[in-house]
């Protein structure tokens, strides 16, 4: 999922450089959503790992 966030980030940067505002905004929005989903999964897995290790 982090891969797709980075792909949409690159697409947003390229589209922004070329002046395609709608495509850049949409790609940046998708990249931001995927980034926060990935961040939530990371935190959940770290917390689950801490609980598993202490048991």
PDB file of N, CA, C, O and CB in Angstrom:
ATOM      1  N   UNK A   1       0.824  -1.183   0.000  1.00  0.00           N
ATOM      2  CA  UNK A   1       0.000   0.000   0.000  1.00  0.00           C
ATOM      3  C   UNK A   1       0.874   1.254   0.000  1.00  0.00           C
ATOM      4  O   UNK A   1       0.505   2.265  -0.598  1.00  0.00           O
ATOM      5  CB  UNK A   1      -0.941  -0.006   1.204  1.00  0.00           C
ATOM      6  N   UNK A   2       2.007   1.196   0.654  1.00  0.00           N
ATOM      7  CA  UNK A   2       2.926   2.327   0.617  1.00  0.00           C
ATOM      8  C   UNK A   2       3.406   2.569  -0.814  1.00  0.00           C
ATOM      9  O   UNK A   2       3.631   3.711  -1.215  1.00  0.00           O
ATOM     10  CB  UNK A   2       4.126   2.082   1.555  1.00  0.00           C
ATOM     11  N   UNK A   3       3.559   1.494  -1.573  1.00  0.00           N
ATOM     12  CA  UNK A   3       3.965   1.615  -2.978  1.00  0.00           C
ATOM     13  C   UNK A   3       2.968   2.481  -3.750  1.00  0.00           C
ATOM     14  O   UNK A   3       3.360   3.365  -4.512  1.00  0.00           O
ATOM     15  CB  UNK A   3       4.080   0.215  -3.635  1.00  0.00           C
ATOM     16  N   UNK A   4       1.672   2.218  -3.544  1.00  0.00           N
ATOM     17  CA  UNK A   4       0.653   2.978  -4.285  1.00  0.00           C
ATOM     18  C   UNK A   4       0.617   4.434  -3.829  1.00  0.00           C
ATOM     19  O   UNK A   4       0.370   5.323  -4.644  1.00  0.00           O
ATOM     20  CB  UNK A   4      -0.737   2.337  -4.103  1.00  0.00           C
ATOM     21  N   UNK A   5       0.857   4.692  -2.556  1.00  0.00           N
ATOM     22  CA  UNK A   5       0.915   6.068  -2.082  1.00  0.00           C
ATOM     23  C   UNK A   5       2.059   6.813  -2.760  1.00  0.00           C
ATOM     24  O   UNK A   5       1.912   7.970  -3.152  1.00  0.00           O
ATOM     25  CB  UNK A   5       1.077   6.109  -0.555  1.00  0.00           C
ATOM     26  N   UNK A   6       3.201   6.139  -2.893  1.00  0.00           N
ATOM     27  CA  UNK A   6       4.341   6.773  -3.559  1.00  0.00           C
ATOM     28  C   UNK A   6       4.091   6.963  -5.054  1.00  0.00           C
ATOM     29  O   UNK A   6       4.506   7.968  -5.630  1.00  0.00           O
ATOM     30  CB  UNK A   6       5.603   5.940  -3.348  1.00  0.00           C
ATOM     31  N   UNK A   7       3.413   5.998  -5.683  1.00  0.00           N
ATOM     32  CA  UNK A   7       3.088   6.132  -7.110  1.00  0.00           C
ATOM     33  C   UNK A   7       2.191   7.339  -7.338  1.00  0.00           C
ATOM     34  O   UNK A   7       2.442   8.138  -8.240  1.00  0.00           O
ATOM     35  CB  UNK A   7       2.403   4.851  -7.639  1.00  0.00           C
ATOM     36  N   UNK A   8       1.137   7.482  -6.520  1.00  0.00           N
ATOM     37  CA  UNK A   8       0.246   8.627  -6.684  1.00  0.00           C
ATOM     38  C   UNK A   8       0.944   9.931  -6.341  1.00  0.00           C
ATOM     39  O   UNK A   8       0.618  10.967  -6.919  1.00  0.00           O
ATOM     40  CB  UNK A   8      -0.990   8.461  -5.821  1.00  0.00           C
ATOM     41  N   UNK A   9       1.896   9.907  -5.415  1.00  0.00           N
ATOM     42  CA  UNK A   9       2.663  11.103  -5.108  1.00  0.00           C
ATOM     43  C   UNK A   9       3.493  11.529  -6.307  1.00  0.00           C
ATOM     44  O   UNK A   9       3.536  12.714  -6.637  1.00  0.00           O
ATOM     45  CB  UNK A   9       3.562  10.867  -3.898  1.00  0.00           C
ATOM     46  N   UNK A  10       4.152  10.586  -6.963  1.00  0.00           N
ATOM     47  CA  UNK A  10       4.955  10.896  -8.147  1.00  0.00           C
ATOM     48  C   UNK A  10       4.069  11.417  -9.277  1.00  0.00           C
ATOM     49  O   UNK A  10       4.431  12.374  -9.962  1.00  0.00           O
ATOM     50  CB  UNK A  10       5.735   9.650  -8.612  1.00  0.00           C
ATOM     51  N   UNK A  11       2.912  10.789  -9.472  1.00  0.00           N
ATOM     52  CA  UNK A  11       1.980  11.250 -10.508  1.00  0.00           C
ATOM     53  C   UNK A  11       1.528  12.676 -10.204  1.00  0.00           C
ATOM     54  O   UNK A  11       1.421  13.499 -11.113  1.00  0.00           O
ATOM     55  CB  UNK A  11       0.753  10.302 -10.607  1.00  0.00           C
ATOM     56  N   UNK A  12       1.263  12.973  -8.934  1.00  0.00           N
ATOM     57  CA  UNK A  12       0.834  14.318  -8.556  1.00  0.00           C
ATOM     58  C   UNK A  12       1.928  15.344  -8.813  1.00  0.00           C
ATOM     59  O   UNK A  12       1.647  16.449  -9.276  1.00  0.00           O
ATOM     60  CB  UNK A  12       0.427  14.351  -7.087  1.00  0.00           C
ATOM     61  N   UNK A  13       3.167  14.988  -8.518  1.00  0.00           N
ATOM     62  CA  UNK A  13       4.277  15.914  -8.739  1.00  0.00           C
ATOM     63  C   UNK A  13       4.473  16.176 -10.228  1.00  0.00           C
ATOM     64  O   UNK A  13       4.669  17.320 -10.638  1.00  0.00           O
ATOM     65  CB  UNK A  13       5.572  15.362  -8.123  1.00  0.00           C
ATOM     66  N   UNK A  14       4.421  15.123 -11.036  1.00  0.00           N
ATOM     67  CA  UNK A  14       4.589  15.289 -12.483  1.00  0.00           C
ATOM     68  C   UNK A  14       3.439  16.086 -13.067  1.00  0.00           C
ATOM     69  O   UNK A  14       3.655  16.985 -13.880  1.00  0.00           O
ATOM     70  CB  UNK A  14       4.691  13.926 -13.179  1.00  0.00           C
ATOM     71  N   UNK A  15       2.207  15.762 -12.658  1.00  0.00           N
ATOM     72  CA  UNK A  15       1.052  16.485 -13.176  1.00  0.00           C
ATOM     73  C   UNK A  15       1.074  17.945 -12.730  1.00  0.00           C
ATOM     74  O   UNK A  15       0.688  18.834 -13.489  1.00  0.00           O
ATOM     75  CB  UNK A  15      -0.243  15.814 -12.719  1.00  0.00           C
ATOM     76  N   UNK A  16       1.522  18.188 -11.511  1.00  0.00           N
ATOM     77  CA  UNK A  16       1.630  19.565 -11.040  1.00  0.00           C
ATOM     78  C   UNK A  16       2.662  20.356 -11.822  1.00  0.00           C
ATOM     79  O   UNK A  16       2.461  21.536 -12.110  1.00  0.00           O
ATOM     80  CB  UNK A  16       1.977  19.587  -9.572  1.00  0.00           C
ATOM     81  N   UNK A  17       3.773  19.704 -12.166  1.00  0.00           N
ATOM     82  CA  UNK A  17       4.817  20.383 -12.940  1.00  0.00           C
ATOM     83  C   UNK A  17       4.344  20.699 -14.356  1.00  0.00           C
ATOM     84  O   UNK A  17       4.756  21.699 -14.945  1.00  0.00           O
ATOM     85  CB  UNK A  17       6.084  19.523 -12.995  1.00  0.00           C
ATOM     86  N   UNK A  18       3.482  19.847 -14.895  1.00  0.00           N
ATOM     87  CA  UNK A  18       2.986  20.068 -16.244  1.00  0.00           C
ATOM     88  C   UNK A  18       1.748  20.963 -16.275  1.00  0.00           C
ATOM     89  O   UNK A  18       1.304  21.369 -17.349  1.00  0.00           O
ATOM     90  CB  UNK A  18       2.674  18.745 -16.895  1.00  0.00           C
ATOM     91  N   UNK A  19       1.197  21.269 -15.121  1.00  0.00           N
ATOM     92  CA  UNK A  19       0.084  22.208 -15.070  1.00  0.00           C
ATOM     93  C   UNK A  19      -1.295  21.582 -15.115  1.00  0.00           C
ATOM     94  O   UNK A  19      -2.270  22.287 -15.376  1.00  0.00           O
ATOM     95  CB  UNK A  19       0.204  23.150 -16.178  1.00  0.00           C
ATOM     96  N   UNK A  20      -1.414  20.300 -14.873  1.00  0.00           N
ATOM     97  CA  UNK A  20      -2.717  19.654 -14.853  1.00  0.00           C
ATOM     98  C   UNK A  20      -3.253  19.686 -13.423  1.00  0.00           C
ATOM     99  O   UNK A  20      -3.022  18.756 -12.650  1.00  0.00           O
ATOM    100  CB  UNK A  20      -2.628  18.191 -15.388  1.00  0.00           C
ATOM    101  N   UNK A  21      -3.965  20.750 -13.074  1.00  0.00           N
ATOM    102  CA  UNK A  21      -4.391  20.964 -11.696  1.00  0.00           C
ATOM    103  C   UNK A  21      -5.323  19.896 -11.168  1.00  0.00           C
ATOM    104  O   UNK A  21      -5.157  19.441 -10.037  1.00  0.00           O
ATOM    105  CB  UNK A  21      -5.054  22.279 -11.581  1.00  0.00           C
ATOM    106  N   UNK A  22      -6.300  19.485 -11.962  1.00  0.00           N
ATOM    107  CA  UNK A  22      -7.265  18.501 -11.486  1.00  0.00           C
ATOM    108  C   UNK A  22      -6.639  17.148 -11.237  1.00  0.00           C
ATOM    109  O   UNK A  22      -6.922  16.502 -10.228  1.00  0.00           O
ATOM    110  CB  UNK A  22      -8.383  18.359 -12.469  1.00  0.00           C
ATOM    111  N   UNK A  23      -5.788  16.716 -12.153  1.00  0.00           N
ATOM    112  CA  UNK A  23      -5.121  15.415 -12.004  1.00  0.00           C
ATOM    113  C   UNK A  23      -4.153  15.451 -10.825  1.00  0.00           C
ATOM    114  O   UNK A  23      -4.063  14.492 -10.058  1.00  0.00           O
ATOM    115  CB  UNK A  23      -4.369  15.031 -13.305  1.00  0.00           C
ATOM    116  N   UNK A  24      -3.436  16.550 -10.686  1.00  0.00           N
ATOM    117  CA  UNK A  24      -2.475  16.663  -9.589  1.00  0.00           C
ATOM    118  C   UNK A  24      -3.187  16.657  -8.242  1.00  0.00           C
ATOM    119  O   UNK A  24      -2.732  16.006  -7.301  1.00  0.00           O
ATOM    120  CB  UNK A  24      -1.635  17.939  -9.738  1.00  0.00           C
ATOM    121  N   UNK A  25      -4.296  17.376  -8.147  1.00  0.00           N
ATOM    122  CA  UNK A  25      -5.033  17.417  -6.892  1.00  0.00           C
ATOM    123  C   UNK A  25      -5.616  16.071  -6.523  1.00  0.00           C
ATOM    124  O   UNK A  25      -5.569  15.661  -5.363  1.00  0.00           O
ATOM    125  CB  UNK A  25      -6.129  18.436  -6.972  1.00  0.00           C
ATOM    126  N   UNK A  26      -6.169  15.380  -7.512  1.00  0.00           N
ATOM    127  CA  UNK A  26      -6.747  14.061  -7.262  1.00  0.00           C
ATOM    128  C   UNK A  26      -5.675  13.065  -6.844  1.00  0.00           C
ATOM    129  O   UNK A  26      -5.864  12.313  -5.888  1.00  0.00           O
ATOM    130  CB  UNK A  26      -7.479  13.553  -8.505  1.00  0.00           C
ATOM    131  N   UNK A  27      -4.564  13.054  -7.547  1.00  0.00           N
ATOM    132  CA  UNK A  27      -3.477  12.127  -7.219  1.00  0.00           C
ATOM    133  C   UNK A  27      -2.891  12.430  -5.847  1.00  0.00           C
ATOM    134  O   UNK A  27      -2.574  11.509  -5.094  1.00  0.00           O
ATOM    135  CB  UNK A  27      -2.377  12.194  -8.282  1.00  0.00           C
ATOM    136  N   UNK A  28      -2.747  13.687  -5.518  1.00  0.00           N
ATOM    137  CA  UNK A  28      -2.225  14.054  -4.206  1.00  0.00           C
ATOM    138  C   UNK A  28      -3.195  13.635  -3.108  1.00  0.00           C
ATOM    139  O   UNK A  28      -2.774  13.184  -2.043  1.00  0.00           O
ATOM    140  CB  UNK A  28      -1.958  15.565  -4.134  1.00  0.00           C
ATOM    141  N   UNK A  29      -4.484  13.781  -3.364  1.00  0.00           N
ATOM    142  CA  UNK A  29      -5.479  13.357  -2.381  1.00  0.00           C
ATOM    143  C   UNK A  29      -5.455  11.862  -2.142  1.00  0.00           C
ATOM    144  O   UNK A  29      -5.537  11.409  -1.001  1.00  0.00           O
ATOM    145  CB  UNK A  29      -6.856  13.774  -2.824  1.00  0.00           C
ATOM    146  N   UNK A  30      -5.343  11.094  -3.212  1.00  0.00           N
ATOM    147  CA  UNK A  30      -5.278   9.634  -3.085  1.00  0.00           C
ATOM    148  C   UNK A  30      -3.996   9.227  -2.360  1.00  0.00           C
ATOM    149  O   UNK A  30      -4.021   8.340  -1.507  1.00  0.00           O
ATOM    150  CB  UNK A  30      -5.347   8.958  -4.478  1.00  0.00           C
ATOM    151  N   UNK A  31      -2.887   9.867  -2.694  1.00  0.00           N
ATOM    152  CA  UNK A  31      -1.620   9.553  -2.029  1.00  0.00           C
ATOM    153  C   UNK A  31      -1.697   9.868  -0.538  1.00  0.00           C
ATOM    154  O   UNK A  31      -1.161   9.126   0.285  1.00  0.00           O
ATOM    155  CB  UNK A  31      -0.465  10.335  -2.677  1.00  0.00           C
ATOM    156  N   UNK A  32      -2.359  10.962  -0.193  1.00  0.00           N
ATOM    157  CA  UNK A  32      -2.484  11.336   1.214  1.00  0.00           C
ATOM    158  C   UNK A  32      -3.345  10.327   1.965  1.00  0.00           C
ATOM    159  O   UNK A  32      -2.998   9.931   3.078  1.00  0.00           O
ATOM    160  CB  UNK A  32      -3.081  12.746   1.346  1.00  0.00           C
ATOM    161  N   UNK A  33      -4.451   9.908   1.380  1.00  0.00           N
ATOM    162  CA  UNK A  33      -5.319   8.919   2.020  1.00  0.00           C
ATOM    163  C   UNK A  33      -4.579   7.602   2.221  1.00  0.00           C
ATOM    164  O   UNK A  33      -4.635   7.019   3.304  1.00  0.00           O
ATOM    165  CB  UNK A  33      -6.586   8.692   1.182  1.00  0.00           C
ATOM    166  N   UNK A  34      -3.888   7.129   1.190  1.00  0.00           N
ATOM    167  CA  UNK A  34      -3.146   5.875   1.299  1.00  0.00           C
ATOM    168  C   UNK A  34      -2.029   5.975   2.329  1.00  0.00           C
ATOM    169  O   UNK A  34      -1.744   5.007   3.034  1.00  0.00           O
ATOM    170  CB  UNK A  34      -2.570   5.484  -0.056  1.00  0.00           C
ATOM    171  N   UNK A  35      -1.397   7.137   2.419  1.00  0.00           N
ATOM    172  CA  UNK A  35      -0.328   7.321   3.401  1.00  0.00           C
ATOM    173  C   UNK A  35      -0.873   7.189   4.820  1.00  0.00           C
ATOM    174  O   UNK A  35      -0.261   6.529   5.660  1.00  0.00           O
ATOM    175  CB  UNK A  35       0.346   8.694   3.216  1.00  0.00           C
ATOM    176  N   UNK A  36      -2.021   7.812   5.091  1.00  0.00           N
ATOM    177  CA  UNK A  36      -2.573   7.746   6.438  1.00  0.00           C
ATOM    178  C   UNK A  36      -3.103   6.352   6.768  1.00  0.00           C
ATOM    179  O   UNK A  36      -3.032   5.926   7.920  1.00  0.00           O
ATOM    180  CB  UNK A  36      -3.682   8.773   6.597  1.00  0.00           C
ATOM    181  N   UNK A  37      -3.631   5.638   5.782  1.00  0.00           N
ATOM    182  CA  UNK A  37      -4.042   4.249   6.004  1.00  0.00           C
ATOM    183  C   UNK A  37      -2.816   3.402   6.344  1.00  0.00           C
ATOM    184  O   UNK A  37      -2.862   2.594   7.272  1.00  0.00           O
ATOM    185  CB  UNK A  37      -4.774   3.677   4.751  1.00  0.00           C
ATOM    186  N   UNK A  38      -1.726   3.579   5.606  1.00  0.00           N
ATOM    187  CA  UNK A  38      -0.490   2.847   5.873  1.00  0.00           C
ATOM    188  C   UNK A  38       0.050   3.188   7.259  1.00  0.00           C
ATOM    189  O   UNK A  38       0.518   2.305   7.978  1.00  0.00           O
ATOM    190  CB  UNK A  38       0.565   3.163   4.801  1.00  0.00           C
ATOM    191  N   UNK A  39      -0.014   4.451   7.632  1.00  0.00           N
ATOM    192  CA  UNK A  39       0.462   4.868   8.936  1.00  0.00           C
ATOM    193  C   UNK A  39      -0.365   4.229  10.052  1.00  0.00           C
ATOM    194  O   UNK A  39       0.187   3.822  11.074  1.00  0.00           O
ATOM    195  CB  UNK A  39       0.423   6.388   9.051  1.00  0.00           C
ATOM    196  N   UNK A  40      -1.674   4.138   9.865  1.00  0.00           N
ATOM    197  CA  UNK A  40      -2.536   3.499  10.864  1.00  0.00           C
ATOM    198  C   UNK A  40      -2.193   2.016  10.988  1.00  0.00           C
ATOM    199  O   UNK A  40      -2.112   1.493  12.100  1.00  0.00           O
ATOM    200  CB  UNK A  40      -4.027   3.677  10.493  1.00  0.00           C
ATOM    201  N   UNK A  41      -1.991   1.330   9.855  1.00  0.00           N
ATOM    202  CA  UNK A  41      -1.611  -0.088   9.898  1.00  0.00           C
ATOM    203  C   UNK A  41      -0.265  -0.282  10.593  1.00  0.00           C
ATOM    204  O   UNK A  41      -0.076  -1.260  11.316  1.00  0.00           O
ATOM    205  CB  UNK A  41      -1.553  -0.669   8.478  1.00  0.00           C
ATOM    206  N   UNK A  42       0.663   0.637  10.382  1.00  0.00           N
ATOM    207  CA  UNK A  42       1.969   0.559  11.034  1.00  0.00           C
ATOM    208  C   UNK A  42       1.819   0.657  12.551  1.00  0.00           C
ATOM    209  O   UNK A  42       2.410  -0.129  13.291  1.00  0.00           O
ATOM    210  CB  UNK A  42       2.898   1.673  10.516  1.00  0.00           C
ATOM    211  N   UNK A  43       1.036   1.614  13.003  1.00  0.00           N
ATOM    212  CA  UNK A  43       0.839   1.790  14.441  1.00  0.00           C
ATOM    213  C   UNK A  43       0.145   0.582  15.046  1.00  0.00           C
ATOM    214  O   UNK A  43       0.521   0.122  16.124  1.00  0.00           O
ATOM    215  CB  UNK A  43       0.028   3.055  14.722  1.00  0.00           C
ATOM    216  N   UNK A  44      -0.872   0.063  14.355  1.00  0.00           N
ATOM    217  CA  UNK A  44      -1.582  -1.117  14.849  1.00  0.00           C
ATOM    218  C   UNK A  44      -0.648  -2.316  14.947  1.00  0.00           C
ATOM    219  O   UNK A  44      -0.691  -3.054  15.931  1.00  0.00           O
ATOM    220  CB  UNK A  44      -2.768  -1.449  13.938  1.00  0.00           C
ATOM    221  N   UNK A  45       0.186  -2.516  13.945  1.00  0.00           N
ATOM    222  CA  UNK A  45       1.092  -3.666  13.972  1.00  0.00           C
ATOM    223  C   UNK A  45       2.171  -3.506  15.047  1.00  0.00           C
ATOM    224  O   UNK A  45       2.580  -4.497  15.653  1.00  0.00           O
ATOM    225  CB  UNK A  45       1.746  -3.853  12.599  1.00  0.00           C
ATOM    226  N   UNK A  46       2.634  -2.283  15.293  1.00  0.00           N
ATOM    227  CA  UNK A  46       3.608  -2.064  16.361  1.00  0.00           C
ATOM    228  C   UNK A  46       2.993  -2.342  17.728  1.00  0.00           C
ATOM    229  O   UNK A  46       3.625  -2.976  18.573  1.00  0.00           O
ATOM    230  CB  UNK A  46       4.147  -0.630  16.307  1.00  0.00           C
ATOM    231  N   UNK A  47       1.773  -1.875  17.951  1.00  0.00           N
ATOM    232  CA  UNK A  47       1.103  -2.118  19.228  1.00  0.00           C
ATOM    233  C   UNK A  47       0.828  -3.608  19.402  1.00  0.00           C
ATOM    234  O   UNK A  47       1.030  -4.147  20.490  1.00  0.00           O
ATOM    235  CB  UNK A  47      -0.213  -1.313  19.316  1.00  0.00           C
ATOM    236  N   UNK A  48       0.378  -4.271  18.363  1.00  0.00           N
ATOM    237  CA  UNK A  48       0.113  -5.709  18.443  1.00  0.00           C
ATOM    238  C   UNK A  48       1.408  -6.472  18.714  1.00  0.00           C
ATOM    239  O   UNK A  48       1.397  -7.450  19.461  1.00  0.00           O
ATOM    240  CB  UNK A  48      -0.545  -6.215  17.138  1.00  0.00           C
ATOM    241  N   UNK A  49       2.506  -6.049  18.130  1.00  0.00           N
ATOM    242  CA  UNK A  49       3.795  -6.680  18.376  1.00  0.00           C
ATOM    243  C   UNK A  49       4.257  -6.509  19.811  1.00  0.00           C
ATOM    244  O   UNK A  49       4.841  -7.424  20.392  1.00  0.00           O
ATOM    245  CB  UNK A  49       4.830  -6.120  17.440  1.00  0.00           C
ATOM    246  N   UNK A  50       4.000  -5.349  20.383  1.00  0.00           N
ATOM    247  CA  UNK A  50       4.375  -5.121  21.780  1.00  0.00           C
ATOM    248  C   UNK A  50       3.556  -6.011  22.717  1.00  0.00           C
ATOM    249  O   UNK A  50       4.100  -6.572  23.669  1.00  0.00           O
ATOM    250  CB  UNK A  50       4.181  -3.638  22.153  1.00  0.00           C
ATOM    251  N   UNK A  51       2.256  -6.144  22.456  1.00  0.00           N
ATOM    252  CA  UNK A  51       1.415  -6.997  23.297  1.00  0.00           C
ATOM    253  C   UNK A  51       1.771  -8.476  23.134  1.00  0.00           C
ATOM    254  O   UNK A  51       1.721  -9.238  24.100  1.00  0.00           O
ATOM    255  CB  UNK A  51      -0.062  -6.777  22.961  1.00  0.00           C
ATOM    256  N   UNK A  52       2.125  -8.875  21.933  1.00  0.00           N
ATOM    257  CA  UNK A  52       2.474 -10.268  21.692  1.00  0.00           C
ATOM    258  C   UNK A  52       3.808 -10.617  22.370  1.00  0.00           C
ATOM    259  O   UNK A  52       3.973 -11.710  22.913  1.00  0.00           O
ATOM    260  CB  UNK A  52       2.551 -10.546  20.176  1.00  0.00           C
ATOM    261  N   UNK A  53       4.734  -9.688  22.328  1.00  0.00           N
ATOM    262  CA  UNK A  53       6.055  -9.915  22.895  1.00  0.00           C
ATOM    263  C   UNK A  53       5.987 -10.023  24.422  1.00  0.00           C
ATOM    264  O   UNK A  53       6.708 -10.830  25.009  1.00  0.00           O
ATOM    265  CB  UNK A  53       7.009  -8.787  22.484  1.00  0.00           C
ATOM    266  N   UNK A  54       5.134  -9.224  25.076  1.00  0.00           N
ATOM    267  CA  UNK A  54       5.071  -9.221  26.533  1.00  0.00           C
ATOM    268  C   UNK A  54       4.303 -10.425  27.091  1.00  0.00           C
ATOM    269  O   UNK A  54       4.417 -10.714  28.282  1.00  0.00           O
ATOM    270  CB  UNK A  54       4.426  -7.937  27.013  1.00  0.00           C
ATOM    271  N   UNK A  55       3.547 -11.116  26.288  1.00  0.00           N
ATOM    272  CA  UNK A  55       2.783 -12.276  26.784  1.00  0.00           C
ATOM    273  C   UNK A  55       3.643 -13.500  26.948  1.00  0.00           C
ATOM    274  O   UNK A  55       3.149 -14.552  27.355  1.00  0.00           O
ATOM    275  CB  UNK A  55       1.641 -12.594  25.850  1.00  0.00           C
TER     276      UNK A  55
END
